[in-house]
Amino acid sequence: MHLDLPTLMIAGSFVAATGGAFLLLAWWQNRAALPMLWWAGANFAFAAGLPLTLQSSQVGSLSMLVGITLLNLGPAFIWASGRSSNARDVDVVFVAAGALIWLTVSVLPVFRSMPGAQATLNQSMIALYLFAAAREFYHQRTEQVTARHPLIVLLVLHALYFCYGAVESVRAGWETSAYAIGLWFNLLHFETLIFVVGTSIFAVAMIREQSELSQRIKASTDELTALRNRRAFYQEGQAILTKVNAGEIENLSVIVFDLDGFKSVNDRFGHRRGDAILKLFGETTLRILRSSDIVGRVGGEEFAALLPGASAAEAHEVAERVRIGFAEASAAGDPDGFRTTLSAGIAESEELSSLDTLIGQADAALYRAKHNGRDRVEIYRPDGAREGTVVGIASAA
């Protein structure tokens, strides 16, 4: 069967409408997945725009004007999908900018007599939005969403194809219609079929990956402090200690933190103030610790951090930075200037240490810090005179 240009355009419109319906259904099943709704809008805009441009090849006709406007909105919606999937605000002005520029310029009499210039402008704006969308997916905040990689490839290839079309339009001349460019224009609709099908599939896969990842993170995160919860801390900590005992990591240090006099804060100022202090501690540690460190809330006002590859002396420096930073931040953020302090104990792993033993040693050092006046950091020493009893943190169930 011979596939001429109108056949390809009609097929492209049908495939885009089908892909839009597929994405819309996926969004309906997960209303929080706004990126799929944006992408569905892109497919529907493309599906509606193609038949309108097919109705008339006359430059300046109403159907051509509306059709190309919709075709400009499609890539803008894809950019909005990328922005939304990256948990960023969608600038509606930027979404509409391409279509508005097209509508504004298209009413100029000089521009209406230059179809080649129209094609160059249209293709350049589409390429710009596609590159911007690829950039959004590239800068997503997690590398664990693997479906975004083929999306980026498809977006970049599609954008490059429009860049080539813009160059060909310039070479053909401002007064040459896009229909006269030849092979590029015919292949555009075949390439677009591949793009629509591929991106619809991978967009749904990406959003589902993000949803599953979000659920896993939520299940392992303390809601108040945004740190790992007790169970997640012990699970990840055991995995790290296994690598230490296997020789894959040279050493491991643990810091156990406890907020000084936290009960009195709740008694004097209420639990709302106490919650704010706990949240502040979480923000302080996340700002200071490395991305490879594991920190979690293991009790009411008790926290623990695992520092892979760090010696006890290096961990002491980190704990001091947390102690000072937290005290300064609590005083600066408190309307009454109330300064909350913390104490910390540190232990370094020995050969074939267990996680319970390591945390117990750090807890013993914490006990000494409390005994010696609080608002200080102590390192566990086996011969320490006051380090006989391990209290506080027990192993996770």
C-alpha positions as CSV (number, residue, x, y, z in Angstrom):
1,M,0.0,0.0,0.0
2,H,1.3,3.4,-1.0
3,L,1.6,5.8,2.0
4,D,1.3,9.3,0.7
5,L,1.6,12.4,2.8
6,P,-2.1,12.8,3.7
7,T,-2.2,9.1,4.8
8,L,0.8,9.6,7.1
9,M,-0.7,12.8,8.6
10,I,-4.0,11.0,9.3
11,A,-2.2,8.1,10.8
12,G,-0.1,10.4,12.9
13,S,-3.3,12.1,14.2
14,F,-4.9,8.8,15.1
15,V,-1.8,7.5,16.9
16,A,-1.4,10.8,18.8
17,A,-5.0,10.7,19.9
18,T,-4.6,7.1,21.0
19,G,-1.5,7.9,22.9
20,G,-3.3,10.9,24.5
21,A,-6.1,8.6,25.6
22,F,-3.6,6.1,27.0
23,L,-1.9,8.8,29.0
24,L,-5.2,10.3,30.2
25,L,-6.3,6.9,31.4
26,A,-3.0,6.5,33.3
27,W,-3.5,9.9,34.9
28,W,-7.1,9.0,35.8
29,Q,-5.8,6.0,37.8
30,N,-3.2,8.2,39.5
31,R,-4.5,11.8,39.8
32,A,-1.3,13.0,41.5
33,A,0.6,12.2,38.3
34,L,0.2,15.7,36.6
35,P,3.1,15.1,34.2
36,M,0.9,12.5,32.4
37,L,-1.9,15.0,32.1
38,W,0.4,17.5,30.5
39,W,1.8,14.9,28.1
40,A,-1.7,13.8,27.2
41,G,-2.5,17.4,26.3
42,A,0.5,17.5,24.1
43,N,-0.7,14.4,22.2
44,F,-4.2,15.8,21.8
45,A,-2.9,19.1,20.6
46,F,-0.9,17.2,17.9
47,A,-3.8,15.0,17.0
48,A,-6.1,18.0,16.5
49,G,-3.5,20.2,14.8
50,L,-2.5,17.7,12.0
51,P,-6.0,17.4,10.4
52,L,-6.4,21.2,10.4
53,T,-3.2,21.7,8.6
54,L,-4.2,19.0,6.1
55,Q,-7.5,20.7,5.3
56,S,-5.7,23.5,3.5
57,S,-2.2,24.1,2.3
58,Q,-3.0,27.8,1.8
59,V,-0.8,30.0,3.9
60,G,-2.9,32.3,6.2
61,S,-6.0,30.2,6.1
62,L,-7.9,29.8,9.4
63,S,-7.5,26.0,9.5
64,M,-3.8,26.3,8.8
65,L,-3.4,29.1,11.5
66,V,-5.2,27.1,14.2
67,G,-3.5,23.8,13.2
68,I,0.0,25.2,13.5
69,T,-0.9,27.0,16.7
70,L,-1.9,23.6,18.2
71,L,1.3,22.0,16.9
72,N,3.3,24.7,18.7
73,L,1.4,24.0,21.9
74,G,2.2,20.3,21.9
75,P,6.0,20.6,22.6
76,A,5.2,23.3,25.2
77,F,3.0,20.9,27.0
78,I,5.8,18.3,26.9
79,W,8.1,20.8,28.5
80,A,5.4,21.4,31.2
81,S,5.3,17.7,31.8
82,G,9.0,17.6,32.3
83,R,8.9,20.5,34.6
84,S,6.0,19.0,36.6
85,S,7.8,15.6,36.9
86,N,10.8,17.4,38.3
87,A,8.6,18.9,41.1
88,R,9.1,22.4,39.6
89,D,6.5,25.2,39.0
90,V,5.2,25.4,35.4
91,D,5.4,28.8,33.9
92,V,2.2,29.2,32.0
93,V,3.6,32.2,30.1
94,F,6.4,30.1,28.8
95,V,4.0,27.4,27.8
96,A,1.9,29.8,25.8
97,A,4.8,31.9,24.5
98,G,5.5,29.8,21.3
99,A,1.9,29.8,20.2
100,L,1.5,33.5,21.0
101,I,4.6,34.4,19.1
102,W,3.3,32.4,16.2
103,L,-0.2,34.0,16.2
104,T,1.3,37.5,16.6
105,V,3.8,37.2,13.7
106,S,1.3,35.3,11.5
107,V,-1.0,38.3,11.2
108,L,1.8,40.4,9.7
109,P,1.1,40.8,5.9
110,V,4.8,40.4,5.0
111,F,5.2,37.2,7.1
112,R,2.0,35.7,5.5
113,S,3.6,36.0,2.1
114,M,6.7,34.1,3.2
115,P,5.8,30.4,4.0
116,G,9.5,29.5,4.3
117,A,10.0,32.0,7.1
118,Q,6.9,30.6,8.8
119,A,8.3,27.1,8.5
120,T,11.6,28.3,10.0
121,L,10.0,30.1,12.9
122,N,7.6,27.2,13.6
123,Q,10.3,24.5,13.5
124,S,12.8,26.5,15.5
125,M,10.3,27.1,18.4
126,I,9.3,23.4,18.4
127,A,13.0,22.4,18.6
128,L,13.5,24.9,21.5
129,Y,10.7,23.4,23.6
130,L,11.8,19.9,22.9
131,F,15.4,20.7,24.0
132,A,14.0,22.5,27.1
133,A,11.9,19.4,27.9
134,A,14.9,17.1,27.5
135,R,16.9,19.4,29.8
136,E,14.1,19.1,32.5
137,F,14.2,15.3,32.4
138,Y,18.0,15.3,32.4
139,H,18.1,17.3,35.6
140,Q,15.6,15.2,37.5
141,R,16.5,14.8,41.1
142,T,17.0,11.1,41.1
143,E,19.0,8.7,38.9
144,Q,16.8,5.8,39.9
145,V,14.1,6.6,37.3
146,T,15.6,4.8,34.4
147,A,12.7,5.3,31.9
148,R,13.6,9.0,31.6
149,H,16.8,8.2,29.7
150,P,15.0,6.9,26.5
151,L,12.6,9.8,26.8
152,I,15.6,12.2,26.7
153,V,17.0,10.4,23.6
154,L,13.7,10.6,21.8
155,L,13.2,14.3,22.7
156,V,16.7,15.3,21.5
157,L,16.4,13.3,18.3
158,H,13.0,14.8,17.6
159,A,14.4,18.3,18.3
160,L,17.4,17.7,16.0
161,Y,15.1,16.7,13.2
162,F,13.2,20.0,13.5
163,C,16.5,21.8,13.6
164,Y,17.4,20.2,10.3
165,G,14.0,21.2,8.9
166,A,14.6,24.8,10.0
167,V,18.0,24.8,8.2
168,E,16.4,23.3,5.1
169,S,13.7,26.0,5.1
170,V,16.3,28.7,5.2
171,R,18.2,27.1,2.3
172,A,15.0,26.7,0.3
173,G,14.2,30.4,0.7
174,W,11.6,32.4,2.6
175,E,9.0,32.2,-0.1
176,T,9.1,28.4,-0.4
177,S,6.4,26.4,1.3
178,A,7.3,23.6,3.8
179,Y,5.5,21.2,1.5
180,A,8.1,21.9,-1.2
181,I,11.1,20.9,1.0
182,G,10.6,17.4,-0.1
183,L,11.8,14.2,1.6
184,W,12.3,15.9,5.0
185,F,8.6,17.0,5.2
186,N,7.4,13.5,4.2
187,L,9.7,11.7,6.7
188,L,8.7,14.2,9.4
189,H,5.3,12.5,9.9
190,F,6.8,9.0,9.8
191,E,9.4,10.0,12.4
192,T,6.7,11.7,14.5
193,L,4.7,8.4,14.6
194,I,7.8,6.7,16.2
195,F,8.2,9.7,18.6
196,V,4.5,9.7,19.7
197,V,4.4,6.0,20.4
198,G,7.8,5.8,22.1
199,T,7.3,8.8,24.3
200,S,3.8,7.7,25.4
201,I,5.1,4.4,26.5
202,F,8.1,5.7,28.3
203,A,6.3,8.6,29.9
204,V,3.9,6.2,31.6
205,A,6.8,4.0,32.6
206,M,8.7,7.0,34.0
207,I,5.7,8.3,36.1
208,R,5.1,4.8,37.5
209,E,8.7,4.5,38.4
210,Q,8.5,7.9,40.2
211,S,5.4,6.9,42.0
212,E,6.9,3.6,43.2
213,L,10.1,5.4,44.3
214,S,8.1,8.1,46.1
215,Q,6.2,5.4,48.0
216,R,9.4,3.6,49.0
217,I,10.9,6.9,50.1
218,K,7.8,7.8,52.1
219,A,7.8,4.3,53.8
220,S,11.5,4.8,54.9
221,T,11.4,8.5,55.9
222,D,10.5,10.1,59.2
223,E,7.8,12.5,58.2
224,L,8.7,15.3,60.6
225,T,12.5,15.5,60.1
226,A,12.8,14.1,56.5
227,L,15.5,11.8,57.8
228,R,15.4,8.0,57.6
229,N,13.1,6.3,60.0
230,R,14.4,3.7,62.5
231,R,13.8,0.7,60.3
232,A,15.3,2.2,57.2
233,F,18.4,3.4,59.2
234,Y,19.1,-0.1,60.5
235,Q,18.6,-1.8,57.2
236,E,20.9,0.5,55.3
237,G,23.3,0.6,58.2
238,Q,23.6,-3.2,58.3
239,A,24.3,-3.2,54.5
240,I,27.1,-0.7,55.0
241,L,28.6,-2.6,57.9
242,T,28.6,-5.8,55.8
243,K,30.7,-4.0,53.2
244,V,33.1,-2.8,56.0
245,N,33.5,-6.3,57.4
246,A,34.1,-7.6,53.8
247,G,36.9,-5.0,53.3
248,E,35.0,-3.1,50.6
249,I,34.9,0.0,52.8
250,E,38.0,0.9,54.9
251,N,36.2,2.0,58.1
252,L,33.0,3.2,59.5
253,S,32.1,5.7,62.2
254,V,28.8,6.2,63.9
255,I,27.5,9.4,65.7
256,V,24.7,9.2,68.1
257,F,23.0,12.6,68.8
258,D,20.6,13.5,71.6
259,L,18.9,16.9,72.0
260,D,19.7,18.3,75.5
261,G,16.8,18.9,77.7
262,F,14.2,18.3,75.0
263,K,11.5,17.3,77.4
264,S,11.7,20.7,79.1
265,V,11.3,22.4,75.7
266,N,8.0,20.5,75.2
267,D,6.9,21.3,78.8
268,R,7.8,25.0,78.5
269,F,6.8,25.9,74.9
270,G,4.6,23.0,73.8
271,H,5.0,20.2,71.3
272,R,4.6,22.5,68.3
273,R,7.9,24.2,69.3
274,G,9.4,20.8,70.0
275,D,8.5,19.6,66.5
276,A,10.0,22.7,65.0
277,I,13.3,22.0,66.8
278,L,13.3,18.4,65.6
279,K,12.7,19.6,62.0
280,L,15.5,22.1,62.4
281,F,17.9,19.3,63.5
282,G,17.0,17.3,60.4
283,E,17.7,20.3,58.1
284,T,21.0,21.0,59.8
285,T,22.3,17.4,59.5
286,L,21.2,17.1,55.9
287,R,23.0,20.3,55.1
288,I,26.3,19.3,56.7
289,L,26.5,15.5,56.2
290,R,27.7,14.0,52.9
291,S,25.2,12.4,50.5
292,S,26.9,9.0,51.2
293,D,26.2,9.3,55.0
294,I,23.2,7.7,56.5
295,V,21.3,9.6,59.2
296,G,18.1,8.6,60.8
297,R,15.7,9.3,63.7
298,V,16.0,6.3,66.0
299,G,14.0,7.6,69.0
300,G,12.0,10.6,70.1
301,E,14.9,13.1,70.2
302,E,17.6,10.6,69.4
303,F,19.4,10.4,66.1
304,A,22.2,8.4,64.6
305,A,24.5,8.9,61.6
306,L,26.7,6.4,59.9
307,L,29.8,7.9,58.1
308,P,31.3,5.3,55.7
309,G,35.1,5.7,55.2
310,A,35.4,8.2,58.1
311,S,37.6,7.8,61.1
312,A,36.5,8.7,64.6
313,A,38.5,11.9,64.4
314,E,36.8,12.9,61.1
315,A,33.4,12.0,62.5
316,H,34.2,14.2,65.5
317,E,34.8,17.2,63.2
318,V,31.4,16.5,61.5
319,A,29.6,16.1,64.8
320,E,31.1,19.4,66.1
321,R,29.9,21.2,62.9
322,V,26.4,19.8,63.5
323,R,26.5,20.7,67.2
324,I,27.5,24.3,66.5
325,G,25.3,24.7,63.5
326,F,22.2,23.4,65.2
327,A,22.7,25.6,68.3
328,E,23.2,28.7,66.2
329,A,20.2,27.9,64.0
330,S,17.9,27.1,66.9
331,A,18.8,30.4,68.6
332,A,18.4,32.4,65.4
333,G,15.1,30.9,64.5
334,D,13.5,31.0,68.0
335,P,11.4,34.1,68.7
336,D,12.5,34.1,72.4
337,G,16.2,33.5,71.5
338,F,16.0,30.1,73.2
339,R,19.2,28.1,72.3
340,T,18.7,24.3,72.1
341,T,21.9,22.2,72.3
342,L,22.8,18.6,71.6
343,S,25.3,16.1,72.8
344,A,26.9,13.4,70.7
345,G,28.9,10.2,71.1
346,I,31.1,8.7,68.4
347,A,32.4,5.1,67.8
348,E,34.6,3.7,65.1
349,S,34.1,0.2,63.7
350,E,36.5,-2.5,64.6
351,E,37.1,-5.8,62.7
352,L,33.8,-7.8,62.4
353,S,31.8,-5.3,64.5
354,S,28.1,-5.6,64.7
355,L,25.8,-2.7,64.2
356,D,24.3,-3.1,67.7
357,T,27.8,-3.1,69.2
358,L,28.9,-0.1,67.3
359,I,25.8,2.0,68.2
360,G,26.1,0.8,71.8
361,Q,29.7,2.1,72.0
362,A,28.6,5.5,70.5
363,D,25.7,5.6,73.0
364,A,28.2,5.0,75.8
365,A,30.2,8.0,74.6
366,L,27.0,10.0,74.4
367,Y,26.3,9.0,78.1
368,R,29.7,10.5,79.0
369,A,29.0,13.7,77.0
370,K,25.8,14.1,79.0
371,H,27.6,13.4,82.3
372,N,30.3,15.9,81.5
373,G,28.0,18.8,81.1
374,R,26.1,18.3,77.8
375,D,26.5,20.4,74.6
376,R,29.6,18.4,73.7
377,V,30.9,15.6,71.6
378,E,32.8,12.5,73.0
379,I,34.6,9.6,71.3
380,Y,34.2,6.1,72.7
381,R,37.3,4.7,74.3
382,P,37.2,1.1,75.7
383,D,39.2,2.2,78.8
384,G,37.0,5.2,79.5
385,A,36.2,5.4,83.2
386,R,32.6,6.3,82.6
387,E,31.7,4.1,79.7
388,G,30.4,1.0,81.4
389,T,26.7,1.1,80.7
390,V,25.1,1.2,77.3
391,V,21.6,2.8,77.4
392,G,19.2,4.3,75.0
393,I,19.2,2.9,71.5
394,A,18.4,-0.7,71.0
395,S,18.4,-2.7,67.8
396,A,15.5,-2.4,65.4
397,A,12.9,-5.2,65.5
